């Protein structure tokens, strides 16, 4: 009895690139998604520079009873509050400016990243200011989901969007 010495069936030499293209495309897509998830958009250096604003912008907008301007505030965390749960989850903490004004920072963690903040820690936040009698609040502290600018929270030397 004679053994069959034919080579095993292989893919034709003209179609080897199709699986390679699929794998490369999947890898590129995965890297793009990973980059979007880990990229904070704003560089730490740019955020640190912007954080030097202190409380001047929120002090002005508070005195003028303005809502809507984009501001940067830099102050120590006075109190970390429990998350609020509504249509999305928001991390909440209060910063206290040198003049005594408090500002609530409302960070949507369903859209952006949670910032690990602690009482007494100096943090900065960039977002849209909303006036209220308690000192106001800053929200949209995450990457933009529409035509608005990117917001962010700077904590522990890292930018969270």
C-alpha positions as CSV (number, residue, x, y, z in Angstrom):
1,X,0.0,0.0,0.0
2,X,1.4,3.3,-1.0
3,X,1.2,6.4,1.3
4,X,-0.2,9.6,-0.1
5,X,2.6,12.1,0.0
6,X,0.6,15.1,-1.1
7,X,1.0,18.3,0.9
8,X,-1.8,19.2,3.2
9,X,-4.3,21.7,1.8
10,X,-3.3,25.3,2.5
11,X,-4.8,28.6,1.7
12,X,-4.2,29.9,-1.7
13,X,-1.3,32.2,-1.9
14,X,-3.5,35.0,-3.1
15,X,-5.7,35.2,0.0
16,X,-3.2,35.1,2.9
17,X,-3.5,38.9,3.4
18,X,-7.2,38.8,4.2
19,X,-6.8,37.4,7.7
20,X,-3.8,39.6,8.3
21,X,-5.8,42.6,7.3
22,X,-8.6,41.7,9.6
23,X,-6.2,41.2,12.5
24,X,-4.4,44.5,11.8
25,X,-7.7,46.4,11.5
26,X,-8.9,44.9,14.8
27,X,-5.6,45.9,16.5
28,X,-5.8,49.4,15.2
29,X,-9.4,49.8,16.4
30,X,-8.5,48.4,19.8
31,X,-5.6,50.8,20.1
32,X,-7.8,53.7,19.1
33,X,-10.4,52.8,21.7
34,X,-7.7,52.3,24.4
35,X,-6.1,55.6,23.5
36,X,-9.5,57.3,23.9
37,X,-10.1,55.7,27.2
38,X,-6.7,56.5,28.6
39,X,-6.0,59.8,26.9
40,X,-7.0,62.7,29.0
41,X,-6.9,65.2,26.1
42,X,-5.5,68.0,28.2
43,X,-1.8,67.6,29.0
44,X,-0.9,67.7,32.7
45,X,1.4,70.6,32.0
46,X,-1.3,72.7,30.3
47,X,-3.7,71.8,33.1
48,X,-1.1,72.8,35.8
49,X,-0.6,76.1,34.0
50,X,-4.4,76.7,33.8
51,X,-4.8,75.7,37.4
52,X,-2.8,78.8,38.5
53,X,-6.0,80.7,37.9
54,X,-6.9,80.0,41.6
55,X,-10.5,81.2,42.3
56,X,-10.5,84.5,40.4
57,X,-12.8,83.3,37.6
58,X,-15.4,81.7,39.9
59,X,-15.3,84.7,42.2
60,X,-16.1,87.0,39.3
61,X,-18.8,84.9,37.8
62,X,-20.4,84.4,41.3
63,X,-20.5,88.1,42.0
64,X,-22.0,88.8,38.5
65,X,-24.6,86.0,39.0
66,X,-23.5,84.4,35.7
67,X,-24.2,80.9,34.5
68,X,-22.6,79.3,31.5
69,X,-19.0,80.6,31.3
70,X,-16.2,78.1,31.2
71,X,-13.9,78.5,34.2
72,X,-10.9,77.0,35.9
73,X,-10.8,76.9,39.7
74,X,-8.0,75.7,41.8
75,X,-8.5,75.2,45.6
76,X,-8.3,72.6,48.3
77,X,-11.0,70.0,48.7
78,X,-13.2,71.0,51.6
79,X,-15.5,68.0,51.5
80,X,-16.0,64.8,49.4
81,X,-19.7,64.1,48.9
82,X,-21.4,60.9,48.0
83,X,-22.0,60.3,44.3
84,X,-25.3,61.5,42.9
85,X,-27.3,58.9,40.8
86,X,-29.8,60.1,38.3
87,X,-29.7,59.6,34.6
88,X,-25.9,59.3,35.1
89,X,-23.5,59.0,38.0
90,X,-21.7,62.1,39.2
91,X,-18.8,62.4,41.5
92,X,-19.2,65.4,43.8
93,X,-16.8,67.3,45.9
94,X,-16.6,70.9,47.3
95,X,-13.6,73.1,47.1
96,X,-13.1,76.2,49.3
97,X,-11.5,79.3,47.9
98,X,-9.3,81.5,50.1
99,X,-12.0,84.1,50.5
100,X,-14.4,81.5,51.9
101,X,-16.5,80.9,48.7
102,X,-17.3,77.2,48.2
103,X,-17.7,75.7,44.8
104,X,-19.3,72.3,44.1
105,X,-17.5,70.2,41.5
106,X,-19.8,67.8,39.7
107,X,-17.9,65.2,37.6
108,X,-19.9,62.9,35.3
109,X,-18.2,59.5,35.7
110,X,-20.4,57.8,33.2
111,X,-18.8,60.1,30.5
112,X,-15.4,60.8,32.0
113,X,-13.0,59.5,34.6
114,X,-13.4,59.6,38.3
115,X,-10.7,61.7,40.0
116,X,-9.3,60.3,43.2
117,X,-9.7,63.4,45.4
118,X,-9.3,63.6,49.2
119,X,-10.2,66.2,51.8
120,X,-7.5,68.9,52.0
121,X,-5.9,68.1,48.7
122,X,-5.3,70.9,46.2
123,X,-7.2,70.2,43.0
124,X,-8.1,72.1,39.9
125,X,-11.2,71.7,37.7
126,X,-12.2,73.2,34.4
127,X,-15.8,73.2,33.3
128,X,-18.9,75.2,32.9
129,X,-19.9,77.4,35.9
130,X,-23.5,77.5,37.1
131,X,-24.4,80.2,39.6
132,X,-26.3,79.5,42.8
133,X,-26.5,81.2,46.2
134,X,-24.1,78.6,47.8
135,X,-21.1,79.6,45.7
136,X,-21.9,77.9,42.4
137,X,-21.0,74.7,40.8
138,X,-18.7,73.6,38.0
139,X,-19.8,70.7,35.7
140,X,-18.9,69.2,32.4
141,X,-15.5,68.4,33.8
142,X,-15.0,65.6,31.3
143,X,-14.0,65.2,27.6
144,X,-16.5,66.9,25.3
145,X,-19.4,64.9,24.0
146,X,-20.6,67.8,21.8
147,X,-19.4,71.2,20.6
148,X,-18.4,72.3,24.1
149,X,-14.8,72.5,25.1
150,X,-13.2,69.7,27.1
151,X,-13.4,69.9,30.8
152,X,-11.1,68.2,33.3
153,X,-10.1,67.7,36.9
154,X,-6.4,67.9,37.9
155,X,-5.7,65.8,41.0
156,X,-2.5,64.2,42.2
157,X,-0.6,65.5,39.1
158,X,-2.9,63.7,36.7
159,X,-5.6,65.0,34.5
160,X,-9.0,63.2,34.5
161,X,-11.5,63.8,31.8
